[in-house]
């Protein structure tokens, strides 16, 4: 069994990573990319991705709670067909590529994303946005493919799409959560169809579920004392550090 193969230090690392990631998500809406990047360092990639998908479904349901009335379904519907196409493409690569190749691929994606996240905190803000029609197909297909292959990292493409739609703050957050939920459910069905929900994946999900709930509960009641700019830089630096062991797998 996968958990029995982990040392006490590795189990402690997993506990802290889960609590930290879902504490962040509960308080800020962010956390998935960071948690996945940390956990696949000690848990096999093809075990963690299906387990993380189940955690994403559960956490999205928990977070949506009272915010579901703000969901802008009009913006979600045209995005979904392209996202479904991307998921189909992503599932093909997930089932055909080796675990180490996928892990290193995640390292590359995390490296570039963390570099962009850090760079964006040092450049002046701009009101420039990509045309919504151009963004819909590209962001939808890429987010679906990336989410299916790596179990995370679809969020930046959702942000790109929703920023182009210029949603209000509450609608932005609720719609983002709804899109993440839909993506997780669809790719979960896909993983089940291709037989990727192994016994180890279900055991990891079961063990992580209560920690995820604690993290969200704590995060919902915590307001970060650091500024938003400092927070973004800390997250970017943490992701950058997480990309190194992934690239060395």
N, C-alpha and C positions, 0 to 999 in steps of 0.2 A: 504494500500500500504506500502511496506517495508520501503521506505525512509521516509514516514511520521511518522513512529514509532520511528525513531532515533532522539535523542536529538541534539541540535546545537553542543554540544561538540563531540558527536559521529560522526556527519557529518564532522566536522573539522578534526577529527582523520582520517576518511576515505580519505579525500582530501590529507592530509599530507602523509599518507601511500602510496597512489597511485602515488603521485608526486615523492616521495622518491624511490619507487620500480622501476618505469619506468625511472627515472633519472639515477639510477644505471644501468639498463639494456641498456639504450641508450649509456652510456659511457663505460661500461665494459662487456656487454653481460649477466650480472647476474641481478636478481631482482624478478623473479617469486615466488620462495619459500618464500622469505621475505615478499612480498606483501600479498600472500595468508595467511600466518601465522598471519599477523597483522589484516587483514580484517575479518577473520572468528571469531575474538573475539567479534565483534559487529553485524555482518551480518550472518544469518543462513547458515550453511554449505551447505545444498542442494540448496540454492539460489545462493551462491557465486561460487560454482564449475562450473556450466554451464556458468555463466556470465564470469568467469575468462577464460574459454575455448575460448569464443568469443574474449576476450581481447588478449589472446595469439595468436590467428590467425591474428588479426589486427596488433598487434605489430611486429610479425615475418615478415609479408609482408612489413611493414614499414622499418624494420631494414635490411632485405635482399637487397632491393634496388639495389645499385651498386655492392654489393658483390656476387650476384648470379652466376657470371661467375666462382667463385672459388669453387663451390659446387662439392664435390667428389662423384658423383652419384654411382660410382662403389662400394663405401663403404656403401652407404645407402641401396641399393637393397637387399643384403643378410640379412640385419638386419630387414627389414620390416615384413616378415612372422612371425617371433618370436614376434615382437612387436604387431602385430594384434592379435595373440593368447593371449598375456597378456592383451590387451584391453578388449577382450571378457570376460576373467576371472574377471577383475576389474569391468566391468559394472554389472556383476552378484552381486558382493558384495556391490556395490554402491546402487543398487536398493533394496537389501534385508536387509541391516543393518540400524539401526536407526541413525539419524543425530548426536546425542551426542556420540554414539560409534565411528562413523567416525571421529568426531572432536578430540576425545581423541586419536584415532589411528594416526591422523596427528600429534598430540602433541608428541607422542612417536617417530615417524619417524623424526620429526624436532629436537627433543632432541638428538637422536643418531647422526644425520647428523651434527648438530652444534658442538657436542662433538668431532666428527671426524675432522671437519674443523679446530677447535681450536688446536687439538692435532697435526695435520699435519703441523701447522706453527711452532712447536717447535721441530720437528724431522729433521734430515739431509735429503736432497734430495737424491733420488736414481734413477738409470736408469732402475731398474727392472720393467718389464711389464708382465702381464698375457698373455698366448698364445692367439692370435686372435680368433682361432676356438673355444676355450673354452668360450671366452667372448661373442661371437656373440649370441648364443642361450640363455645363462643365463641373460645377460644384456638386450637383446631384450625383453624377456618375462617379466622380473621384471619391466623394465621401463614402458612397456605398462600397466601392472596391477596397478602399483603405480600411474601413471599418470591418469588413469581412475578413481581410487578410490578417490584420493585426489586433482586432478586437477593441481598438481604440483609435485615437487620432483623427476621427471624422469631424470633431468639433470645429477646427479652424475653417473647414469648408462650409459648415453650417453658419458660422459667424459671417463669413464672406457673403453668403446669400442673404441672410437676415439684415445685415447692414445695408445692403443694396436696396432692401425693401423699406428701410427707414422706419422700423417699428418703434413704438414707445417702449419705455424701460420694462414695465410689467409684461407687456405682450412679447417683448423680445425674450425675456427669461422663460416665460411659460411655454412659448412656441419652441424654443431651443430644447427644453426638457421633453416636450411631446415628440419632437423629431428624433431625439436620441432614443426614446422609448420605442417608437415605431421601428427604427433601424435595428435596435437590439432584438426585438421580437422577430422580425423577418429573418435576420441572420441566424437567430436561434433555431427557427424552423429549418433553415438551410443546413446548419450543422447537424441537426437531428436526421435530416434526410440523407446526408452522406455518412452518417454513423460516427460523428466526432464527439458525441456526448458519452465519453467513457466512464467507467466506474470511478476512476481517480478524479475526473473533472467534477462529478457529482459530489464526491467526498470533500473536495476543496471548497466547492460552493457552500455545502452544509456547514463546514467549519468556519468559513468566513462570514456567513450571513449575520450571526449575532454581533460580530465586531463591526460590520458595516452599519447595522442599526444604531449601535452605540456612537459611532463616528458621526452619523447624520444627526442624531439627537443632540450631541454636544455641539456640533457645528451650527445647528439652528439657533443655539442660545449664546453663541460667541460672536462678538464683533471684534475683528482683528484690530489690534492697537496700532499696528504699523500702517503707514500710508499705502494707498493703492499702488503708487509707483514703486515703492520699496517691495511690496508684495509681489508684483509682477517680475521684478528683477530676481527675487529669491526663488520663485517658481522656475524662471528661465535657467538660473544657475543650477538648480537641483536637477532639472531635466537634462542639462548639459552633462552633469556628472553621471547621471544614470545611463547616458548613451554609451559611455566608455566600456563598461563590462559587457554590454550587449554586442558591441562591435567586435569584442575579443572572443565571443562564443565560438 
